[in-house]
């Protein structure tokens, strides 16, 4: 049976990480494509709560619950008589820590992709406004030469 964490990693973390890496590529066409994909995903919302926001909230609460579970189970150092019991205990602790950090990374990635999309959306009108005088000057230069 597939766990919820495995589904979350495969269905949320990998696509969001891919989107974030597309934003980081310094080629304008690729980052515009990433912005369009993000706008498509963020287009669906329920009372202002978008998919990325919901995933960030869910993963942050999951991260907090993992911290509370880790603190309640593994805060005190336990002594074991057998090394195999110690290894089993350490494996469970490390698995819980791994899950904690996966939840944290998912939350940060969702928020980073939302911020990148917002920054690009606000940067687009400024680019259009700053490029307009150069287009007008280029158009008048072509008409004078003719």
DSSP file (Angstrom, degrees, kcal/mol; ACC not computed):
  #  RESIDUE AA STRUCTURE BP1 BP2  ACC     N-H-->O    O-->H-N    N-H-->O    O-->H-N    TCO  KAPPA ALPHA  PHI   PSI    X-CA   Y-CA   Z-CA
    1    1 A X              0   0    0      0, 0.0     2,-0.4     0, 0.0     0, 0.0   0.000 360.0 360.0 360.0 139.2    0.0    0.0    0.0
    2    2 A X        -     0   0    0      1,-0.1     2,-0.1     2,-0.0     0, 0.0  -0.651 360.0-131.9 -84.8 133.8    1.2    3.4   -0.9
    3    3 A X     >  -     0   0    0     -2,-0.4     4,-2.0     1,-0.1     5,-0.2  -0.381  18.2-115.4 -82.2 162.9    1.6    5.8    2.0
    4    4 A X  H  > S+     0   0    0      1,-0.2     4,-2.5     2,-0.2     5,-0.2   0.870 116.6  54.9 -62.7 -37.6    0.3    9.4    2.0
    5    5 A X  H  > S+     0   0    0      2,-0.2     4,-2.5     1,-0.2    -1,-0.2   0.896 106.3  50.4 -65.9 -39.7    3.9   10.7    2.2
    6    6 A X  H  > S+     0   0    0      2,-0.2     4,-2.4     1,-0.2     5,-0.2   0.907 112.1  47.8 -64.8 -41.0    4.9    8.8   -0.9
    7    7 A X  H  X S+     0   0    0     -4,-2.0     4,-3.0     2,-0.2     5,-0.4   0.911 111.8  50.2 -63.4 -41.6    1.9   10.2   -2.8
    8    8 A X  H  X>S+     0   0    0     -4,-2.5     5,-2.0     2,-0.2     4,-1.8   0.896 111.7  47.7 -65.2 -39.7    2.7   13.7   -1.6
    9    9 A X  I  <>S+     0   0    0     -4,-2.5     5,-2.0     3,-0.2    -2,-0.2   0.938 119.2  38.9 -65.8 -45.7    6.3   13.4   -2.6
   10   10 A X  I  <5S+     0   0    0     -4,-2.4     5,-0.3     3,-0.2    -2,-0.2   0.850 125.8  34.5 -76.0 -34.5    5.5   12.0   -6.1
   11   11 A X  I  <5S+     0   0    0     -4,-3.0    -3,-0.2    -5,-0.2    -2,-0.2   0.663 134.6  17.1 -96.8 -17.5    2.4   14.2   -6.8
   12   12 A X  I  X5S+     0   0    0     -4,-1.8     4,-2.3    -5,-0.4     5,-0.3   0.744 121.7  46.7-117.8 -55.0    3.4   17.4   -5.1
   13   13 A X  I  ><S+     0   0    0     -5,-2.0     4,-2.6     1,-0.2     5,-0.2   0.915 112.3  47.8 -64.9 -45.8    7.1   17.7   -4.4
   14   14 A X  H  ><S+     0   0    0     -5,-2.0     4,-2.2     2,-0.2    -1,-0.2   0.945 115.9  42.6 -65.1 -48.8    8.5   16.6   -7.7
   15   15 A X  H  > S+     0   0    0     -5,-0.3     4,-2.5     2,-0.2    -1,-0.2   0.911 116.8  47.7 -63.9 -39.1    6.2   18.8   -9.9
   16   16 A X  H  X S+     0   0    0     -4,-2.3     4,-2.5     2,-0.2    -2,-0.2   0.895 111.7  50.2 -68.7 -38.2    6.7   21.8   -7.6
   17   17 A X  H  X S+     0   0    0     -4,-2.6     4,-2.4    -5,-0.3    -1,-0.2   0.901 110.5  50.6 -63.8 -40.3   10.4   21.3   -7.5
   18   18 A X  H  X S+     0   0    0     -4,-2.2     4,-2.1    -5,-0.2    -2,-0.2   0.924 110.8  48.6 -62.6 -44.5   10.4   21.1  -11.3
   19   19 A X  H  X S+     0   0    0     -4,-2.5     4,-1.9     1,-0.2    -2,-0.2   0.916 110.9  50.6 -61.0 -42.7    8.4   24.4  -11.5
   20   20 A X  H  X S+     0   0    0     -4,-2.5     4,-1.3     1,-0.2    -2,-0.2   0.907 110.2  49.2 -63.1 -41.6   10.8   26.0   -9.1
   21   21 A X  H  X S+     0   0    0     -4,-2.4     4,-0.9     1,-0.2    -1,-0.2   0.858 107.6  55.2 -66.8 -33.9   13.8   24.9  -11.2
   22   22 A X  H  < S+     0   0    0     -4,-2.1     3,-0.4     1,-0.2    -1,-0.2   0.869 106.2  51.8 -65.4 -35.1   12.1   26.2  -14.3
   23   23 A X  H  < S+     0   0    0     -4,-1.9    -1,-0.2     1,-0.2    -2,-0.2   0.833 106.7  54.7 -66.4 -31.0   11.8   29.6  -12.6
   24   24 A X  H  < S+     0   0    0     -4,-1.3     2,-0.3    -5,-0.2    -1,-0.2   0.678  82.4 100.0 -79.3 -17.2   15.5   29.5  -11.8
   25   25 A X  S  < S-     0   0    0     -4,-0.9     6,-0.2    -3,-0.4     2,-0.0  -0.553  75.3-136.4 -70.3 129.3   16.6   29.0  -15.4
   26   26 A X  S    S+     0   0    0     -2,-0.3     2,-0.6     4,-0.1    -1,-0.1   0.154  71.6 108.2 -79.6  24.4   17.7   32.4  -16.8
   27   27 A X     >  -     0   0    0     -5,-0.2     4,-2.0     1,-0.1     3,-0.4  -0.898  63.9-146.4-102.1 124.2   15.9   31.9  -20.1
   28   28 A X  H  > S+     0   0    0     -2,-0.6     4,-2.3     1,-0.2     5,-0.2   0.860  94.6  54.7 -60.2 -41.0   12.8   34.2  -20.4
   29   29 A X  H  > S+     0   0    0      1,-0.2     4,-1.9     2,-0.2    -1,-0.2   0.873 109.3  48.5 -63.7 -36.4   10.7   31.7  -22.4
   30   30 A X  H  > S+     0   0    0     -3,-0.4     4,-2.3     2,-0.2    -1,-0.2   0.919 112.1  47.0 -71.4 -42.9   11.2   29.0  -19.9
   31   31 A X  H  X S+     0   0    0     -4,-2.0     4,-2.1     2,-0.2    -2,-0.2   0.844 111.0  52.8 -69.2 -30.5   10.3   31.1  -16.9
   32   32 A X  H  X S+     0   0    0     -4,-2.3     4,-2.3    -5,-0.2    -1,-0.2   0.900 109.0  50.1 -67.7 -39.5    7.2   32.5  -18.8
   33   33 A X  H  X S+     0   0    0     -4,-1.9     4,-2.3     2,-0.2    -2,-0.2   0.916 110.3  49.6 -62.4 -42.8    6.2   28.9  -19.4
   34   34 A X  H  X S+     0   0    0     -4,-2.3     4,-2.4     1,-0.2    -1,-0.2   0.886 109.8  51.8 -62.8 -38.1    6.6   28.1  -15.7
   35   35 A X  H  X S+     0   0    0     -4,-2.1     4,-2.7     2,-0.2    -2,-0.2   0.901 109.0  49.9 -65.8 -39.6    4.6   31.2  -14.9
   36   36 A X  H  X S+     0   0    0     -4,-2.3     4,-2.3     2,-0.2    -2,-0.2   0.906 110.9  49.0 -65.1 -40.8    1.8   30.0  -17.2
   37   37 A X  H  X S+     0   0    0     -4,-2.3     4,-2.4     2,-0.2    -2,-0.2   0.925 113.1  47.5 -63.1 -43.6    1.8   26.5  -15.6
   38   38 A X  H  X S+     0   0    0     -4,-2.4     4,-3.1     1,-0.2    -2,-0.2   0.904 110.9  51.1 -64.4 -40.7    1.6   28.1  -12.1
   39   39 A X  H  X S+     0   0    0     -4,-2.7     4,-0.8     2,-0.2    -1,-0.2   0.876 109.9  50.9 -64.0 -36.7   -1.2   30.4  -13.2
   40   40 A X  H  < S+     0   0    0     -4,-2.3     4,-0.4     2,-0.2     3,-0.3   0.927 114.9  42.0 -64.9 -45.4   -3.1   27.4  -14.6
   41   41 A X  H >< S+     0   0    0     -4,-2.4     3,-0.8     1,-0.2    10,-0.4   0.904 117.0  47.4 -68.2 -41.1   -2.7   25.5  -11.3
   42   42 A X  H 3< S+     0   0    0     -4,-3.1    -1,-0.2     1,-0.2    -2,-0.2   0.569  92.0  82.8 -78.2  -8.2   -3.4   28.6   -9.2
   43   43 A X  T 3< S+     0   0    0     -4,-0.8     2,-0.6    -3,-0.3    -1,-0.2   0.799  78.3  74.1 -66.4 -28.2   -6.4   29.5  -11.3
   44   44 A X    <   +     0   0    0     -3,-0.8     7,-0.7    -4,-0.4     2,-0.3  -0.775  66.0 152.9 -89.4 118.9   -8.6   27.0   -9.3
   45   45 A X  E     -A   50   0A   0     -2,-0.6     2,-0.5     5,-0.2     5,-0.2  -0.981  40.0-141.6-145.0 157.9   -9.4   28.4   -5.9
   46   46 A X  E >  S-A   49   0A   0      3,-2.0     3,-1.7    -2,-0.3    -2,-0.0  -0.950  89.2 -26.5-121.3 108.1  -12.1   28.1   -3.2
   47   47 A X  T 3  S-     0   0    0     -2,-0.5    -1,-0.1     1,-0.3     3,-0.1   0.862 128.5 -46.8  54.2  40.4  -12.8   31.4   -1.5
   48   48 A X  T 3  S+     0   0    0      1,-0.2     2,-0.8     0, 0.0    -1,-0.3   0.370 110.2 123.4  87.2  -5.2   -9.2   32.6   -2.3
   49   49 A X  E <   -A   46   0A   0     -3,-1.7    -3,-2.0     4,-0.1    -1,-0.2  -0.812  46.0-163.2 -93.2 109.5   -7.5   29.4   -1.1
   50   50 A X  E  >  -A   45   0A   0     -2,-0.8     4,-2.5    -5,-0.2    -5,-0.2  -0.310  31.8-104.7 -87.6 173.1   -5.5   28.1   -4.0
   51   51 A X  H  > S+     0   0    0     -7,-0.7     4,-2.5   -10,-0.4     5,-0.2   0.921 120.8  48.2 -64.3 -45.0   -4.0   24.6   -4.5
   52   52 A X  H  > S+     0   0    0      1,-0.2     4,-2.3     2,-0.2    -1,-0.2   0.899 112.2  49.5 -64.7 -39.6   -0.5   25.8   -3.7
   53   53 A X  H  > S+     0   0    0      2,-0.2     4,-2.4     1,-0.2    -1,-0.2   0.917 111.1  49.6 -64.3 -42.3   -1.6   27.6   -0.6
   54   54 A X  H  X S+     0   0    0     -4,-2.5     4,-2.8     1,-0.2    -2,-0.2   0.912 111.6  48.3 -63.4 -42.1   -3.6   24.6    0.6
   55   55 A X  H  X S+     0   0    0     -4,-2.5     4,-2.6     2,-0.2     5,-0.2   0.888 111.3  50.7 -66.3 -37.8   -0.6   22.3    0.1
   56   56 A X  H  X S+     0   0    0     -4,-2.3     4,-2.0     2,-0.2    -2,-0.2   0.912 113.1  45.6 -64.9 -41.5    1.7   24.7    1.9
   57   57 A X  H  X S+     0   0    0     -4,-2.4     4,-2.3     2,-0.2     5,-0.2   0.931 114.5  47.4 -67.0 -45.5   -0.8   24.8    4.9
   58   58 A X  H  X S+     0   0    0     -4,-2.8     4,-2.4     1,-0.2    -2,-0.2   0.925 114.2  46.6 -62.1 -44.9   -1.3   21.0    4.9
   59   59 A X  H  X S+     0   0    0     -4,-2.6     4,-2.3     2,-0.2    -1,-0.2   0.851 110.8  52.3 -69.9 -32.0    2.5   20.4    4.8
   60   60 A X  H  X S+     0   0    0     -4,-2.0     4,-2.2    -5,-0.2    -1,-0.2   0.912 111.8  46.0 -69.4 -39.8    3.2   23.0    7.5
   61   61 A X  H  X S+     0   0    0     -4,-2.3     4,-2.5     2,-0.2    -2,-0.2   0.901 112.6  50.7 -66.2 -39.0    0.7   21.4    9.8
   62   62 A X  H  X S+     0   0    0     -4,-2.4     4,-2.3    -5,-0.2    -2,-0.2   0.902 108.9  52.0 -63.5 -39.7    2.1   17.9    9.0
   63   63 A X  H  X S+     0   0    0     -4,-2.3     4,-2.1     2,-0.2    -2,-0.2   0.921 110.1  48.6 -60.6 -44.6    5.6   19.2    9.8
   64   64 A X  H  X S+     0   0    0     -4,-2.2     4,-2.3     1,-0.2    -2,-0.2   0.899 110.9  49.7 -64.0 -40.5    4.4   20.5   13.1
   65   65 A X  H  X S+     0   0    0     -4,-2.5     4,-2.4     1,-0.2    -1,-0.2   0.879 109.7  51.7 -66.4 -36.4    2.7   17.2   14.0
   66   66 A X  H  X S+     0   0    0     -4,-2.3     4,-2.8     2,-0.2    -2,-0.2   0.891 109.2  50.7 -65.6 -38.3    5.9   15.3   13.0
   67   67 A X  H  X S+     0   0    0     -4,-2.1     4,-2.7     2,-0.2    -2,-0.2   0.932 111.3  47.8 -63.6 -44.7    7.9   17.6   15.3
   68   68 A X  H  X S+     0   0    0     -4,-2.3     4,-2.2     2,-0.2    -2,-0.2   0.904 113.4  47.8 -63.0 -40.7    5.4   17.0   18.2
   69   69 A X  H  X S+     0   0    0     -4,-2.4     4,-2.1     2,-0.2     5,-0.3   0.922 112.6  48.5 -65.4 -43.1    5.6   13.2   17.6
   70   70 A X  H  X S+     0   0    0     -4,-2.8     4,-3.0     1,-0.2     5,-0.2   0.918 112.2  49.3 -61.9 -43.2    9.4   13.3   17.4
   71   71 A X  H  X S+     0   0    0     -4,-2.7     4,-0.8     1,-0.2    -1,-0.2   0.877 112.8  46.7 -65.3 -38.0    9.5   15.3   20.6
   72   72 A X  H  < S+     0   0    0     -4,-2.2    -1,-0.2    -5,-0.2    -2,-0.2   0.843 124.1  30.9 -74.4 -32.1    7.2   13.0   22.5
   73   73 A X  H  < S+     0   0    0     -4,-2.1    -2,-0.2    -5,-0.2    -3,-0.2   0.850 131.0  25.5 -93.6 -37.5    8.9    9.8   21.4
   74   74 A X  H  < S+     0   0    0     -4,-3.0    -3,-0.2    -5,-0.3    -2,-0.1   0.224  85.0 100.5-120.2  14.5   12.5   10.6   21.0
   75   75 A X  S  < S+     0   0    0     -4,-0.8     2,-0.4    -5,-0.2    -1,-0.1   0.904  80.6  57.1 -68.3 -39.8   13.3   13.5   23.2
   76   76 A X  S    S-     0   0    0     -5,-0.2     2,-0.4    -4,-0.1     0, 0.0  -0.737  92.1-116.9 -95.0 140.6   14.9   11.4   25.9
   77   77 A X        -     0   0    0     -2,-0.4     2,-0.3     1,-0.0    -2,-0.1  -0.615  32.1-153.3 -75.8 124.7   17.8    9.1   25.2
   78   78 A X        -     0   0    0     -2,-0.4     2,-0.4    -4,-0.1    -1,-0.0  -0.747   4.4-138.5-101.6 149.1   16.8    5.5   25.7
   79   79 A X        -     0   0    0     -2,-0.3     2,-0.4     2,-0.0    -2,-0.0  -0.889  17.7-167.1-106.5 135.0   19.2    2.6   26.6
   80   80 A X        -     0   0    0     -2,-0.4     6,-0.0     1,-0.1     3,-0.0  -0.927  21.4-148.2-121.7 146.8   18.8   -0.8   25.0
   81   81 A X  S    S+     0   0    0     -2,-0.4     2,-0.4     1,-0.1    -1,-0.1   0.793  86.4  54.1 -81.2 -28.5   20.4   -4.0   26.0
   82   82 A X  S  > S-     0   0    0      1,-0.1     4,-1.6     0, 0.0     3,-0.2  -0.870  74.3-140.5-111.5 140.6   20.6   -5.3   22.4
   83   83 A X  H  > S+     0   0    0     -2,-0.4     4,-2.4     1,-0.2     5,-0.2   0.826 103.0  59.1 -67.7 -30.6   22.2   -3.5   19.5
   84   84 A X  H  > S+     0   0    0      2,-0.2     4,-2.3     1,-0.2    -1,-0.2   0.879 104.8  49.7 -67.1 -36.2   19.4   -4.6   17.1
   85   85 A X  H  > S+     0   0    0      2,-0.2     4,-2.2     1,-0.2    -1,-0.2   0.888 110.5  50.8 -66.5 -38.3   16.8   -2.9   19.3
   86   86 A X  H  X S+     0   0    0     -4,-1.6     4,-2.5     2,-0.2    -2,-0.2   0.912 110.7  48.9 -63.3 -43.2   18.9    0.2   19.3
   87   87 A X  H  X S+     0   0    0     -4,-2.4     4,-2.5     2,-0.2    -2,-0.2   0.894 110.5  50.1 -65.9 -40.4   19.2    0.1   15.5
   88   88 A X  H  X S+     0   0    0     -4,-2.3     4,-2.2     2,-0.2    -1,-0.2   0.920 111.8  48.6 -62.4 -43.2   15.4   -0.4   15.1
   89   89 A X  H  X S+     0   0    0     -4,-2.2     4,-2.1     1,-0.2    -2,-0.2   0.920 112.6  47.8 -62.3 -44.7   14.8    2.6   17.4
   90   90 A X  H  X S+     0   0    0     -4,-2.5     4,-2.8     1,-0.2    -2,-0.2   0.881 109.5  53.5 -65.7 -37.9   17.3    4.7   15.5
   91   91 A X  H  X S+     0   0    0     -4,-2.5     4,-2.3     2,-0.2    -1,-0.2   0.911 109.6  47.7 -63.8 -41.8   15.7    3.7   12.1
   92   92 A X  H  X S+     0   0    0     -4,-2.2     4,-2.0     2,-0.2    -1,-0.2   0.904 113.2  48.8 -64.5 -40.5   12.3    4.8   13.3
   93   93 A X  H  X S+     0   0    0     -4,-2.1     4,-2.2     1,-0.2    -2,-0.2   0.924 112.5  47.2 -65.2 -44.3   13.6    8.1   14.6
   94   94 A X  H  X S+     0   0    0     -4,-2.8     4,-2.5     2,-0.2    -2,-0.2   0.863 110.0  53.3 -67.2 -35.4   15.5    8.8   11.4
   95   95 A X  H  X S+     0   0    0     -4,-2.3     4,-2.2     2,-0.2    -1,-0.2   0.907 110.0  48.0 -64.5 -41.3   12.4    7.9    9.3
   96   96 A X  H  X S+     0   0    0     -4,-2.0     4,-2.0     2,-0.2    -2,-0.2   0.900 111.8  49.6 -66.3 -40.5   10.4   10.3   11.3
   97   97 A X  H  X S+     0   0    0     -4,-2.2     4,-2.3     2,-0.2    -2,-0.2   0.904 109.5  52.2 -64.4 -40.8   13.0   13.0   10.9
   98   98 A X  H  X S+     0   0    0     -4,-2.5     4,-2.2     1,-0.2    -2,-0.2   0.930 109.5  49.1 -59.9 -45.4   13.1   12.4    7.1
   99   99 A X  H  X S+     0   0    0     -4,-2.2     4,-2.1     1,-0.2    -1,-0.2   0.874 108.7  54.4 -62.7 -37.2    9.4   12.8    6.9
  100  100 A X  H  X S+     0   0    0     -4,-2.0     4,-2.0     1,-0.2    -1,-0.2   0.946 110.8  44.4 -59.3 -49.0    9.6   16.0    8.9
  101  101 A X  H  X S+     0   0    0     -4,-2.3     4,-2.4     1,-0.2    -2,-0.2   0.833 109.4  55.8 -70.7 -31.8   12.1   17.5    6.5
  102  102 A X  H  X S+     0   0    0     -4,-2.2     4,-2.3     2,-0.2    -1,-0.2   0.927 108.8  48.4 -63.0 -43.8   10.2   16.4    3.4
  103  103 A X  H  X S+     0   0    0     -4,-2.1     4,-2.1     1,-0.2    -2,-0.2   0.896 111.5  49.9 -62.8 -40.1    7.1   18.2    4.8
  104  104 A X  H  X S+     0   0    0     -4,-2.0     4,-2.4     2,-0.2    -1,-0.2   0.913 110.6  49.3 -65.0 -42.7    9.2   21.3    5.4
  105  105 A X  H  X S+     0   0    0     -4,-2.4     4,-2.7     1,-0.2     5,-0.2   0.897 110.0  51.4 -64.6 -40.6   10.7   21.2    1.9
  106  106 A X  H  X S+     0   0    0     -4,-2.3     4,-2.4     2,-0.2    -1,-0.2   0.922 111.0  48.2 -62.6 -43.5    7.3   20.9    0.3
  107  107 A X  H  X S+     0   0    0     -4,-2.1     4,-2.1     2,-0.2    -2,-0.2   0.937 114.1  45.5 -61.6 -47.6    5.9   23.8    2.3
  108  108 A X  H  X S+     0   0    0     -4,-2.4     4,-2.4     1,-0.2    -2,-0.2   0.898 112.9  50.6 -65.5 -40.9    8.9   26.0    1.3
  109  109 A X  H  X S+     0   0    0     -4,-2.7     4,-2.6     2,-0.2     5,-0.2   0.919 109.6  50.1 -64.7 -43.2    8.8   25.0   -2.3
  110  110 A X  H  X S+     0   0    0     -4,-2.4     4,-2.0     1,-0.2    -1,-0.2   0.927 114.3  44.7 -60.7 -44.2    5.1   25.7   -2.6
  111  111 A X  H  X S+     0   0    0     -4,-2.1     4,-2.1    -5,-0.2    -1,-0.2   0.869 112.5  52.1 -68.7 -35.5    5.6   29.2   -1.1
  112  112 A X  H  X S+     0   0    0     -4,-2.4     4,-2.6     2,-0.2    -2,-0.2   0.902 109.8  48.3 -67.6 -40.9    8.6   29.9   -3.3
  113  113 A X  H  X S+     0   0    0     -4,-2.6     4,-2.4     2,-0.2    -2,-0.2   0.907 111.3  50.8 -66.3 -40.5    6.8   29.0   -6.5
  114  114 A X  H  X S+     0   0    0     -4,-2.0     4,-2.1    -5,-0.2    -2,-0.2   0.916 112.2  47.3 -60.7 -41.9    3.9   31.2   -5.5
  115  115 A X  H  X S+     0   0    0     -4,-2.1     4,-2.7     2,-0.2    -2,-0.2   0.905 110.9  50.8 -67.8 -41.7    6.3   34.1   -4.8
  116  116 A X  H  X S+     0   0    0     -4,-2.6     4,-2.5     1,-0.2     5,-0.2   0.915 110.9  49.1 -61.7 -42.9    8.2   33.6   -8.1
  117  117 A X  H  X S+     0   0    0     -4,-2.4     4,-2.2     1,-0.2    -1,-0.2   0.903 112.0  48.8 -63.6 -40.7    4.9   33.7  -10.0
  118  118 A X  H  X S+     0   0    0     -4,-2.1     4,-2.0     2,-0.2    -2,-0.2   0.916 111.4  49.3 -65.0 -43.7    3.8   36.8   -8.2
  119  119 A X  H  X S+     0   0    0     -4,-2.7     4,-1.6     1,-0.2    -2,-0.2   0.914 112.8  46.6 -63.6 -42.8    7.1   38.6   -8.9
  120  120 A X  H  X S+     0   0    0     -4,-2.5     4,-1.6     1,-0.2    -1,-0.2   0.881 110.2  53.8 -67.1 -36.7    7.0   37.7  -12.6
  121  121 A X  H  X S+     0   0    0     -4,-2.2     4,-0.6     1,-0.2    -1,-0.2   0.884 113.2  42.7 -64.7 -37.9    3.4   38.8  -12.8
  122  122 A X  H  X S+     0   0    0     -4,-2.0     4,-0.7     1,-0.2    -1,-0.2   0.752 112.1  54.7 -79.0 -24.1    4.3   42.2  -11.3
  123  123 A X  H  X S+     0   0    0     -4,-1.6     4,-2.1    -5,-0.2    -2,-0.2   0.786  93.6  71.3 -78.5 -27.7    7.4   42.5  -13.4
  124  124 A X  H  X S+     0   0    0     -4,-1.6     4,-2.2     1,-0.2     5,-0.2   0.907  96.4  47.5 -60.1 -47.8    5.7   42.0  -16.7
  125  125 A X  H  X S+     0   0    0     -4,-0.6     4,-2.3     1,-0.2    -1,-0.2   0.877 111.5  52.5 -63.4 -34.1    3.8   45.4  -16.9
  126  126 A X  H  X S+     0   0    0     -4,-0.7     4,-2.4     2,-0.2    -1,-0.2   0.899 109.1  49.5 -65.9 -39.2    7.0   47.2  -16.0
  127  127 A X  H  X S+     0   0    0     -4,-2.1     4,-1.8     2,-0.2    -2,-0.2   0.916 111.2  48.8 -65.0 -42.5    8.9   45.5  -18.8
  128  128 A X  H  X S+     0   0    0     -4,-2.2     4,-1.2     1,-0.2    -2,-0.2   0.912 112.8  48.1 -62.9 -42.2    6.1   46.4  -21.3
  129  129 A X  H  X S+     0   0    0     -4,-2.3     4,-0.6     1,-0.2    -2,-0.2   0.879 113.3  46.6 -68.1 -37.8    6.2   50.0  -20.1
  130  130 A X  H  < S+     0   0    0     -4,-2.4     4,-0.4     1,-0.2    -1,-0.2   0.772 113.1  49.5 -76.4 -24.2   10.0   50.3  -20.3
  131  131 A X  H  X S+     0   0    0     -4,-1.8     4,-1.9    -5,-0.2    -1,-0.2   0.678  92.5  78.9 -86.3 -17.5   10.1   48.6  -23.8
  132  132 A X  H  X S+     0   0    0     -4,-1.2     4,-2.3     1,-0.2     5,-0.2   0.902  90.9  49.5 -61.4 -45.5    7.4   50.9  -25.3
  133  133 A X  H  X S+     0   0    0     -4,-0.6     4,-2.3     1,-0.2    -1,-0.2   0.877 111.1  50.7 -63.2 -34.6    9.6   54.0  -25.9
  134  134 A X  H  > S+     0   0    0     -4,-0.4     4,-2.0     2,-0.2    -1,-0.2   0.875 110.3  49.1 -69.9 -35.9   12.3   51.8  -27.6
  135  135 A X  H  X S+     0   0    0     -4,-1.9     4,-2.1     2,-0.2    -2,-0.2   0.900 111.7  49.3 -67.2 -40.3    9.6   50.3  -29.9
  136  136 A X  H  X S+     0   0    0     -4,-2.3     4,-2.1     2,-0.2    -2,-0.2   0.907 111.5  48.6 -66.3 -40.7    8.3   53.7  -30.8
  137  137 A X  H  X S+     0   0    0     -4,-2.3     4,-1.8     1,-0.2    -1,-0.2   0.884 111.6  49.7 -66.0 -38.1   11.8   55.0  -31.6
  138  138 A X  H  X S+     0   0    0     -4,-2.0     4,-1.5     2,-0.2    -1,-0.2   0.871 109.7  51.7 -68.5 -36.4   12.5   52.0  -33.7
  139  139 A X  H  X S+     0   0    0     -4,-2.1     4,-1.5     1,-0.2    -2,-0.2   0.895 110.6  47.2 -68.2 -39.6    9.2   52.4  -35.6
  140  140 A X  H  X S+     0   0    0     -4,-2.1     4,-1.7     1,-0.2    -1,-0.2   0.838 108.3  56.1 -71.3 -31.4    9.9   56.1  -36.4
  141  141 A X  H  X S+     0   0    0     -4,-1.8     4,-1.4     1,-0.2    -1,-0.2   0.871 107.5  48.9 -67.1 -35.6   13.5   55.2  -37.5
  142  142 A X  H  X S+     0   0    0     -4,-1.5     4,-0.9     1,-0.2    -1,-0.2   0.859 109.9  50.7 -72.6 -35.1   12.1   52.8  -40.0
  143  143 A X  H  < S+     0   0    0     -4,-1.5    -2,-0.2     1,-0.2    -1,-0.2   0.837 109.0  51.9 -72.7 -31.3    9.6   55.2  -41.4
  144  144 A X  H  < S+     0   0    0     -4,-1.7    -1,-0.2     1,-0.2    -2,-0.2   0.857 107.1  52.9 -71.0 -34.9   12.3   57.9  -41.9
  145  145 A X  H  <        0   0    0     -4,-1.4    -1,-0.2     1,-0.3    -2,-0.2   0.767 360.0 360.0 -72.6 -23.8   14.5   55.6  -43.8
  146  146 A X     <        0   0    0     -4,-0.9    -1,-0.3    -5,-0.1    -2,-0.2   0.474 360.0 360.0 -80.0 360.0   11.7   54.7  -46.2
